[in-house]
C-alpha cells in the first residue's frame, strides 16, 4: 500500500479500530512483547491483544469508568504490559489515560494528579502506600492484588463479563495526557487524541522505514510519549511487533533481549546507546538481525556514530527529532546521508511540515537560525487545563517548539540548541550543543553538558560539566587549550567542572536546569 493510500486508510479511525483491523488481517502475527508485574514477558498476537483490550475495557466499565474520565498509570516498565493494556481498555471506552513518572518527587506526583483529576490510579502493590498517602481521595486499581479485592486491577484473563461495549470512540476524542519532560520548567500535560496518536505512528514508521516484518525494540519509559504514541503506534500502524524493555535491564540484558526477540530495528536515546555499543564491543552478542539503529533525544556525537559504523557495519543509522507536543513526530535523517550529514536532524517525516521562523513567526531563509515550528496531524490538541500555555505554543496551526535550528542549502534541518541553552555572553550568542560537540572529541571525555552561569559583567558565561571515561585523568587547562584551537575565543568555556555523573531524566536526557541550579549555589 502506498503512503498516500495508507494515510487515507488511517484517516478518521480510533486506536481500537486500528487494532481490530490488524487482528482481522493478521491474527497470529506478534503485536506486543512486554514485561508483566508477575515477572514473565507476555508475547501477544494481534488477535490476543485486541481480545485483551476488550476484556480490560469491560473490567474497567464494571468498576464504573466512563467515557471522558481519566485513569492515571503509576507503573514503571516492570509492569509495562499492564500499563499498555490499561491504556487500550481506556481507549476502547473513550476514556483518557495519563502515565505518571514513578521516579518523580512527592510534590511532582501530587501536582500531576491534582491536574489530571483521575477517576482511578493504577499502581502495583509496592506503590499502594505512597499513592494512598499522597492521594487518599482517589480510588486505586492495584495490579497484583488478590482477585476478590474491590480495588484489584482487571486482569483480562479474570474478566468474565460479556456485556456489549460502546461504539468505537471518535478519532478526535482526547485519549492521552502526557507530561512534558520538565528539563527546563514545571511539566505540562500534553493532550493527544486518537487521530494524532495514530498519525504519529504513521510518520514515525515511515521515517524509520518500519515494515510488517520488523521487530521494533527500545528503552522507552512508560510515562513518556515514546511508548504509547511512538513505539506502539508506529509498530501497529506498520503491522509490526513492538518489544518494550523492563526497568531493570542493564546494557547486557538489553543486548540479550535483542537476541531473544530477533529485533530488527533498535531505538534508543543517544546517551545510553553510547554505553550499549561499548558493551557490545567486548561481549558475546548476536545482533546480526538488527538492520537499523534509530536514535534521538539529543545530537549524537560523531565519534559514537563512527563506533556504530565500525562495530555494526550491517546496520543503518537513522537520527530522528520530535517532541511530545508534535507527536513526537518531526524530522529524520536517512542513513544514506551519513557520515556526510552527521549532526544534522534531517528532513520532515511524511505528513509533517517544519519551518524556521523569527520571534514574530515570519519564515526565515535557508542558513538563518530561528525557532523550529511544526505542523501536521500528529500535533497535540494543546495543554490540559492550561489555556495560556496553549495559546503561546500552538499558534496558527503551528507548534512552537522552543528549539533553535536552521535549514541548509539542501533542505536539511540542523538543530542548534534549545532556546534556554543558547548562552548570551556579553551579547554574543553561543550554542551549547556546538561547544559540547568539540569537547566530546577530547580523548577521555565520556559525557559533557555546557550551560550558562551568571556573570556580573557579561550577563552569562560558559561552564562545561564533564564526566571522564573510567580511569582517565582530565585537566581543565588541557581541555581549554583544545577548545581554543577549535572554537572562537568567546565560545571557549571559562569554567570547568568535573563530575562523576550528569543528572538525567529516565529517558537519558541531561537535566541542564538542575546543573545550572547546582552551579549557581556552589
Secondary structure, DSSP 4 states (H G I P E B T S, - for coil): --HHHHHHHHTT--HHHHHHHHHHH-TTSEEEEEE-TTSPEEEEEHHHHHHHHHHHHHHHHHTT--TT-EEEEE--GGGHHHHHHHHHHHHHHT-EEEE--TTS-HHHHHHHHHHH--SEEEEEGGGHHHHHHH-TTSEEEEET--TT-TTB---GGG----PPPPPPPPTTSEEEEEE---SSSS--EEEEEHHHHHHHHHHHHHHHT--TT-EEEE---TTSHIIIIIIHHHHHHHT-EEEEPPTT--HHHHHHHHHHTT-SEEEEEHHHHHHHHHHHHHS----TT--EEEEESSPPPHHHHHHHHHH-TTSEEEEEEE-GGGTT-EEEE-GGGTTTTTT--BEEPTTEEEEEE-TTS-B--TT--EEEEEEETTS--EETT-HHHHHHHEETTEEEEEEEEEE-TTS-EEEEEEGGGEEEETTEEEEHHHHHHHHTTSTTEEEEEEEEEEETTTEEEEEEEEEEPTT----HHHHHHHHHTTS-GGGS-SEEEEES---B-TT--B-HHHHHHHHHH-
